[in-house]
């Protein structure tokens, strides 16, 4: 959609902003151990650093972020809050072996 093979640190901002404009939507780009960036259609850009300390297995981390952002946003959190909650949920998941889940209690303990 944006004509690049890979999103890198060098082109992340350009791609995020371009997608936000073209889609007329907020765009979130996950960046592994660097956390995520959100490009807001109206409010600029913000970065959510990762909370990861020990990484055992990243399986399911992206799925966790997508589902948690969607759930938090649908429940009334704004985009920044949704990303922060998703970041904590991903922290829980990658600290376990294999495809795992995070619970509200596990996420709450990280607040």
C-alpha positions in Angstrom: 0.0 0.0 0.0 2.9 2.4 0.7 5.4 1.0 -1.8 8.0 -0.3 0.6 9.2 -3.8 1.4 9.9 -3.3 5.0 9.1 -0.7 7.7 12.4 0.3 9.4 13.4 3.0 12.0 14.4 5.2 9.1 11.0 5.1 7.3 8.6 4.4 10.1 7.5 7.9 10.7 7.0 8.6 7.0 5.0 5.5 6.4 2.9 5.9 9.6 2.0 9.5 8.7 1.3 8.6 5.0 -1.0 5.7 6.0 -2.8 7.9 8.5 -3.5 10.5 5.8 -4.4 8.0 3.0 -6.7 6.0 5.2 -8.0 9.0 7.2 -7.5 6.9 10.3 -5.3 6.4 13.3 -2.4 4.0 12.5 -0.4 1.9 15.0 2.9 0.4 14.0 4.4 -2.2 16.3 8.2 -2.2 16.6 9.2 -5.2 18.6 11.4 -4.4 21.5 11.1 -0.7 20.7 7.4 -0.7 21.5 4.9 0.9 19.2 4.2 4.2 17.5 0.7 5.6 16.9 0.0 8.1 14.1 -3.2 10.0 14.9 -5.3 11.4 12.1 -5.9 14.6 14.1 -3.4 14.7 17.1 0.1 14.0 15.8 2.3 11.0 16.8 3.1 9.3 20.1 5.5 6.5 21.0 4.8 3.8 23.6 8.0 2.2 24.7 8.0 -1.5 25.5 7.9 -2.8 29.1 9.7 -6.0 28.2 12.4 -7.1 30.5 12.8 -10.8 29.9 11.7 -12.2 26.6 11.1 -15.9 26.5 8.9 -16.3 23.4 7.4 -13.6 21.1 4.8 -16.0 19.7 1.5 -14.3 19.7 2.8 -10.9 20.8 1.4 -9.2 17.7 -1.9 -10.9 18.0 -2.1 -9.9 21.6 -1.4 -6.2 20.7 -4.1 -6.2 18.0 -6.8 -7.8 20.1 -6.0 -5.8 23.2 -5.9 -2.4 21.4 -9.3 -3.3 19.8 -10.9 -4.4 23.0 -9.6 -1.5 25.1 -10.6 1.0 22.4 -14.1 -0.5 22.0 -14.4 -0.4 25.8 -13.9 3.4 25.9 -10.1 3.8 26.2 -8.5 6.4 23.9 -5.8 5.2 21.4 -2.9 6.1 23.7 -4.5 4.2 26.7 -5.3 1.3 24.4 -1.7 1.1 23.2 -0.4 1.3 26.8 -2.7 -1.5 27.9 -1.8 -3.6 24.8 1.9 -3.1 25.6 1.4 -4.5 29.1 -0.6 -7.4 27.7 2.2 -8.2 25.2 4.7 -8.0 28.1 2.8 -10.7 29.9 2.6 -12.9 26.8 6.3 -12.7 25.9 7.4 -13.6 29.4 5.8 -17.0 29.0 6.8 -20.0 26.7 4.7 -20.8 23.7 1.4 -19.3 22.6 0.0 -17.9 25.8 -2.6 -15.3 26.9 -2.7 -12.5 29.4 -5.3 -11.9 32.0 -6.7 -8.7 33.5 -5.1 -9.6 36.8 -1.7 -10.1 35.1 -1.9 -6.8 33.3 -3.2 -5.0 36.4 -0.1 -6.1 38.4 2.1 -4.2 35.9 0.3 -0.9 36.4 
